[in-house]
Amino acid sequence: MVENAEIVIVGGGIAGLATAVALKRVGFQAQVLERHQELRAGGTALGLAPNAWFALRALRVDHKLTNAYQIFTKALTTNLETGVSQEMVLPMKKDRGDDIGVRYVKREDLLKALAEELPPDTIRFSSKLISIKSETLEDSSKVTALHLDNGTIIKAKVVIGCDGVHSAVAQWLGLSQPLNSGRLAAYGLSVFPEDHGFEMMVWQYLGVGIRAGFIPLNSRELYWFFLHDSSSLEQDASRSPEMILKEITDNLAKGFPSEFLTVAKRTDLSTLAWGPLRFRVPWNVALGRVQDGNVTVAGDAMHPMTPDLGQGGCSALEDAVVLAQCLSQSHTSAANDKQWVEKGLKRYVDERKWRVTGLIAGSWLSGWVQQSGCGEQKWWSGATRWFRDRCLYRFVLPWLADLGWKDCGDLSFPVKQYVGST
């Protein structure tokens, strides 16, 4: 069966849903293809820095989350080798509004808040993309044919790939495959029957090749993470969640403070996830083909990065707003220009690629330094730890945190017509 569509978004994660909402705000209708049978709630929780809240404000969904999650203003980092703790004030600028700051939010709550803004038929579940082909019509215009696993072919005038780290759309564009950073992560959601009693701040622990911690989401639930350079978790990837958790608590984190082990042992095993941390080399985003005609990518499909600056989801929300802005502005000034979509997408790529290139590089460097250069002890490991303990948290990370204060603007200039009417 062959269908025609105006704008198709591949992927129904944070980037895909946010892009659909942003396009709706400026007057465009989009269809979202999601390969799963329902919204993916995996990922337990994520930190949303101020730039994410500026984007959510532009999408007009921020109010759904701000009342449920409080702003974090402090992080406590403990060096497991020396026992010394450093306190870091999280970025918070009163002059930008008391409701703007760092909050940690359940992924499923964010997805729900976005999905509620879309018409019921926007998301097509169980729609797995298997191939992409470009076609030229009789009037010289181009469409992109999306072949789905159920035999359906959708011919779209605009395709936006939001299909994650292993994006089929990014691969079609020619972007390089994300690299394995050499580190692995495990994370989960812990639930206490009563008040857990932990202060509402970021608790973090550093060792040689290890970074771990936990963050209270409310009085009963906590999100925890464990980053390690060992291959043991990767070797155990096919084992059960129970065995993975046991490997962490009984082996990898055996000497950790009791509070971390207490939190980890309360894990809801249905939320436990693990796997390698991947990133796309920065120069491939800056210099590679991120757009081809009426096809582009956003979110992890464009700029997969390690989680060390907490900017993966935040930058995906930025992408959504900026993409809608660029298409809206290009349409408004298009007149009879049939290339307005291509020009709008090019403007989007030009505006985003250098910012996300910096975020990818900063995230990788931050993680590498925090885990003391990773891997076995090298000649530079001692120098890296010295820099981490004396400079990183005092000077470098506060500077990098300023990247999280970018305001992507609003969506106050909607187009008067939908794409299909031009």
Secondary structure, 3 states (H helix, E strand, C coil): CEEEEEEEEECCCHHHHHHHHHHHHCCCCCEEECCCCCCCCCCCEEEECHHHHHHHHHHCCCHHHHCCCCCECEEEEEECCCCCEEEEECCCCHHHCCCCCEEEEEHHHHHHHHHCCCCCCCEECCCCEEEEEEEECCCCCEEEEEEECCCCEEEEEEEEECCCCCCHHHHHHCCCCCEEEEEEEEEEEEECCCCCCCCCCEEEEEECCEEEEEEECCCCEEEEEEEECCCHHHHCCCCCHHHHHHHHHHHHCCCCCHHHHHHHCCECHHHCEEEEEEECCHHHHHHCCCEECCEEECHHHCCCCCHHHCCHHHHHHHHHHHHHHHHHHHHHCCCCCCCHHHHHHHHHHHHHHHHHHHHHHHHHHHHHHHCCCCCCCCCCHHHHHHHHHHHHHHHHHHHHHHHHHCCCCCCCCCCCCCHHHC
